[in-house]
């Protein structure tokens, strides 16, 4: 079980994650919006470069935003990732230039969220009255001690790679 403390950012839920920093050879904290509407996890170009990830070999893609507009991005592999102090291994992310005025540098998307049972209660949109912080509980649907080695990871892997929701039969 992974417990994430929650902060509120405008109308979004903000969590802390850790991204492997190739420059420092250690994990660096990153604030991320917990975004169930994002099919992929995304980080800003600034975070990618600061963490030592080259965009040169990234896959050129177009991502859809609110309202159906398309934004150019690069799809890369982050070498290692942590949520709530639990190491999860490599993940695929889209690197995009978020608007400066948004103050957003990363989104935790469904390619990661879908691998967990998520328990959250945001009824009051504030920390609990008894002083506890608001939290999101993530129960992994996989063995967290079985970390995929970077050399075996591909962007099309179902665990933390690309995620595309299948159309339901109606």
C-alpha positions as a Markdown table, in Angstrom:
| # | Residue | x | y | z |
|---|---|---|---|---|
| 1 | Unk | 0.0 | 0.0 | 0.0 |
| 2 | Unk | 1.3 | 3.5 | -0.9 |
| 3 | Unk | 0.0 | 6.5 | 0.9 |
| 4 | Unk | 0.3 | 9.9 | -0.9 |
| 5 | Unk | -0.2 | 13.2 | 0.9 |
| 6 | Unk | -2.4 | 15.5 | -1.1 |
| 7 | Unk | -2.3 | 19.2 | -1.6 |
| 8 | Unk | -4.8 | 21.2 | -3.6 |
| 9 | Unk | -3.7 | 23.3 | -6.6 |
| 10 | Unk | -6.5 | 25.4 | -8.0 |
| 11 | Unk | -9.1 | 22.7 | -8.7 |
| 12 | Unk | -6.6 | 19.8 | -9.0 |
| 13 | Unk | -5.1 | 17.3 | -6.6 |
| 14 | Unk | -1.3 | 17.6 | -6.2 |
| 15 | Unk | 1.0 | 14.8 | -5.1 |
| 16 | Unk | 4.8 | 14.4 | -4.7 |
| 17 | Unk | 6.6 | 11.8 | -6.8 |
| 18 | Unk | 10.3 | 11.1 | -7.3 |
| 19 | Unk | 11.9 | 11.0 | -10.7 |
| 20 | Unk | 15.4 | 9.5 | -11.3 |
| 21 | Unk | 17.8 | 12.4 | -12.0 |
| 22 | Unk | 20.5 | 11.2 | -14.4 |
| 23 | Unk | 22.6 | 14.3 | -13.7 |
| 24 | Unk | 22.7 | 13.8 | -9.9 |
| 25 | Unk | 22.4 | 10.0 | -10.0 |
| 26 | Unk | 19.7 | 10.1 | -7.4 |
| 27 | Unk | 15.9 | 10.7 | -7.1 |
| 28 | Unk | 14.6 | 14.2 | -7.3 |
| 29 | Unk | 11.1 | 15.3 | -6.0 |
| 30 | Unk | 8.5 | 16.5 | -8.5 |
| 31 | Unk | 5.1 | 17.9 | -7.8 |
| 32 | Unk | 2.5 | 16.1 | -10.0 |
| 33 | Unk | -1.2 | 16.7 | -10.6 |
| 34 | Unk | -3.0 | 13.4 | -10.1 |
| 35 | Unk | -4.8 | 13.4 | -13.4 |
| 36 | Unk | -7.2 | 10.6 | -14.2 |
| 37 | Unk | -8.1 | 12.5 | -17.4 |
| 38 | Unk | -4.6 | 12.1 | -18.8 |
| 39 | Unk | -3.9 | 8.8 | -20.6 |
| 40 | Unk | -0.1 | 9.3 | -20.2 |
| 41 | Unk | 2.1 | 10.7 | -17.5 |
| 42 | Unk | 3.7 | 13.9 | -18.6 |
| 43 | Unk | 6.5 | 16.1 | -17.5 |
| 44 | Unk | 7.7 | 19.5 | -18.6 |
| 45 | Unk | 10.6 | 20.0 | -20.9 |
| 46 | Unk | 12.3 | 21.9 | -18.0 |
| 47 | Unk | 11.9 | 18.9 | -15.6 |
| 48 | Unk | 13.2 | 16.5 | -18.3 |
| 49 | Unk | 16.3 | 18.6 | -19.0 |
| 50 | Unk | 17.0 | 19.4 | -15.4 |
| 51 | Unk | 16.8 | 15.6 | -14.7 |
| 52 | Unk | 19.3 | 14.8 | -17.5 |
| 53 | Unk | 17.0 | 13.3 | -20.1 |
| 54 | Unk | 17.8 | 13.9 | -23.7 |
| 55 | Unk | 14.8 | 14.6 | -26.0 |
| 56 | Unk | 16.9 | 13.9 | -29.1 |
| 57 | Unk | 15.9 | 10.3 | -29.3 |
| 58 | Unk | 12.3 | 10.7 | -28.0 |
| 59 | Unk | 9.4 | 9.8 | -30.2 |
| 60 | Unk | 7.7 | 12.8 | -31.8 |
| 61 | Unk | 4.0 | 12.8 | -31.0 |
| 62 | Unk | 1.0 | 15.0 | -30.8 |
| 63 | Unk | -1.1 | 15.0 | -27.7 |
| 64 | Unk | -4.7 | 16.1 | -27.3 |
| 65 | Unk | -5.6 | 18.7 | -24.8 |
| 66 | Unk | -8.8 | 20.1 | -23.4 |
| 67 | Unk | -10.9 | 21.3 | -26.3 |
| 68 | Unk | -9.3 | 18.9 | -28.8 |
| 69 | Unk | -6.3 | 21.0 | -29.6 |
| 70 | Unk | -3.0 | 19.1 | -30.5 |
| 71 | Unk | 0.3 | 19.9 | -28.8 |
| 72 | Unk | 3.7 | 18.6 | -30.0 |
| 73 | Unk | 5.5 | 16.4 | -27.4 |
| 74 | Unk | 8.3 | 13.9 | -27.1 |
| 75 | Unk | 7.8 | 10.4 | -25.6 |
| 76 | Unk | 10.7 | 9.2 | -23.6 |
| 77 | Unk | 11.5 | 6.7 | -20.8 |
| 78 | Unk | 12.3 | 7.9 | -17.3 |
| 79 | Unk | 14.8 | 5.4 | -15.8 |
| 80 | Unk | 13.2 | 5.1 | -12.4 |
| 81 | Unk | 10.2 | 6.5 | -10.6 |
| 82 | Unk | 8.9 | 6.5 | -7.0 |
| 83 | Unk | 5.5 | 7.1 | -5.5 |
| 84 | Unk | 5.2 | 7.4 | -1.7 |
| 85 | Unk | 8.8 | 6.2 | -1.4 |
| 86 | Unk | 8.1 | 3.0 | -3.3 |
| 87 | Unk | 10.3 | 2.4 | -6.2 |
| 88 | Unk | 8.4 | 1.4 | -9.3 |
| 89 | Unk | 11.1 | 1.2 | -12.0 |
| 90 | Unk | 11.1 | 2.8 | -15.5 |
| 91 | Unk | 8.1 | 4.6 | -16.9 |
| 92 | Unk | 7.1 | 6.2 | -20.2 |
| 93 | Unk | 6.3 | 9.9 | -20.1 |
| 94 | Unk | 5.3 | 12.5 | -22.6 |
| 95 | Unk | 7.5 | 15.6 | -22.4 |
| 96 | Unk | 5.6 | 18.8 | -23.2 |
| 97 | Unk | 5.9 | 22.5 | -22.8 |
| 98 | Unk | 3.3 | 23.4 | -20.2 |
| 99 | Unk | 2.1 | 27.0 | -20.4 |
| 100 | Unk | 4.2 | 29.2 | -18.0 |
| 101 | Unk | 1.2 | 30.7 | -16.4 |
| 102 | Unk | -0.1 | 27.3 | -15.4 |
| 103 | Unk | 2.6 | 26.6 | -12.8 |
| 104 | Unk | 2.3 | 22.9 | -13.7 |
| 105 | Unk | 5.4 | 20.8 | -14.3 |
| 106 | Unk | 4.0 | 17.2 | -14.3 |
| 107 | Unk | 0.9 | 15.1 | -14.5 |
| 108 | Unk | 0.5 | 11.6 | -13.2 |
| 109 | Unk | -1.6 | 9.9 | -15.8 |
| 110 | Unk | -3.5 | 6.7 | -16.3 |
| 111 | Unk | -0.5 | 4.7 | -17.7 |
| 112 | Unk | 0.5 | 4.6 | -14.0 |
| 113 | Unk | -2.7 | 5.1 | -12.1 |
| 114 | Unk | -4.4 | 2.1 | -13.8 |
| 115 | Unk | -2.0 | -0.3 | -12.1 |
| 116 | Unk | -3.4 | 0.6 | -8.7 |
| 117 | Unk | -6.7 | 0.4 | -6.8 |
| 118 | Unk | -7.2 | 4.0 | -5.8 |
| 119 | Unk | -8.9 | 5.1 | -2.5 |
| 120 | Unk | -9.5 | 8.8 | -2.0 |
| 121 | Unk | -12.0 | 11.0 | -0.3 |
| 122 | Unk | -12.0 | 14.7 | -1.2 |
| 123 | Unk | -15.4 | 15.6 | 0.1 |
| 124 | Unk | -14.2 | 18.6 | 2.2 |
| 125 | Unk | -11.3 | 19.6 | -0.1 |
| 126 | Unk | -9.1 | 20.2 | 2.9 |
| 127 | Unk | -7.1 | 18.2 | 5.4 |
| 128 | Unk | -9.2 | 16.2 | 7.7 |
| 129 | Unk | -10.7 | 18.0 | 10.8 |
| 130 | Unk | -8.7 | 15.8 | 13.2 |
| 131 | Unk | -5.5 | 17.2 | 11.8 |
| 132 | Unk | -4.6 | 14.3 | 9.4 |
| 133 | Unk | -3.6 | 15.3 | 5.9 |
| 134 | Unk | -5.8 | 14.4 | 3.0 |
| 135 | Unk | -4.4 | 11.3 | 1.3 |
| 136 | Unk | -4.7 | 9.0 | -1.7 |
| 137 | Unk | -4.1 | 5.4 | -1.0 |
| 138 | Unk | -2.8 | 3.3 | -3.8 |
| 139 | Unk | -3.0 | -0.5 | -3.6 |
| 140 | Unk | -0.8 | -2.0 | -6.3 |
| 141 | Unk | -2.2 | -4.7 | -8.5 |
| 142 | Unk | 1.3 | -6.0 | -9.0 |
| 143 | Unk | 4.3 | -7.1 | -6.9 |
| 144 | Unk | 6.2 | -3.9 | -6.0 |
| 145 | Unk | 9.3 | -5.9 | -5.3 |
| 146 | Unk | 9.4 | -7.1 | -8.9 |
| 147 | Unk | 10.9 | -4.0 | -10.6 |
| 148 | Unk | 11.3 | -4.2 | -14.4 |
| 149 | Unk | 15.0 | -3.6 | -15.3 |
| 150 | Unk | 15.5 | -0.5 | -17.6 |
| 151 | Unk | 17.2 | -2.7 | -20.3 |
| 152 | Unk | 14.0 | -4.8 | -20.5 |
| 153 | Unk | 11.5 | -1.9 | -20.6 |
| 154 | Unk | 9.8 | -0.8 | -23.8 |
| 155 | Unk | 7.5 | 2.0 | -24.3 |
| 156 | Unk | 4.7 | -0.4 | -25.4 |
| 157 | Unk | 4.9 | -2.3 | -22.1 |
| 158 | Unk | 1.5 | -2.4 | -20.3 |
| 159 | Unk | 3.0 | -1.7 | -16.9 |
| 160 | Unk | 3.9 | 2.0 | -16.9 |
| 161 | Unk | 4.3 | 2.2 | -20.7 |
| 162 | Unk | 1.7 | 3.5 | -23.1 |
| 163 | Unk | -1.9 | 3.0 | -22.1 |
| 164 | Unk | -4.8 | 3.2 | -24.4 |
| 165 | Unk | -8.3 | 2.6 | -23.1 |
| 166 | Unk | -10.2 | 0.1 | -25.1 |
| 167 | Unk | -13.6 | 1.0 | -26.4 |
| 168 | Unk | -16.4 | -0.7 | -24.5 |
| 169 | Unk | -18.9 | -2.8 | -26.4 |
| 170 | Unk | -22.3 | -1.1 | -26.0 |
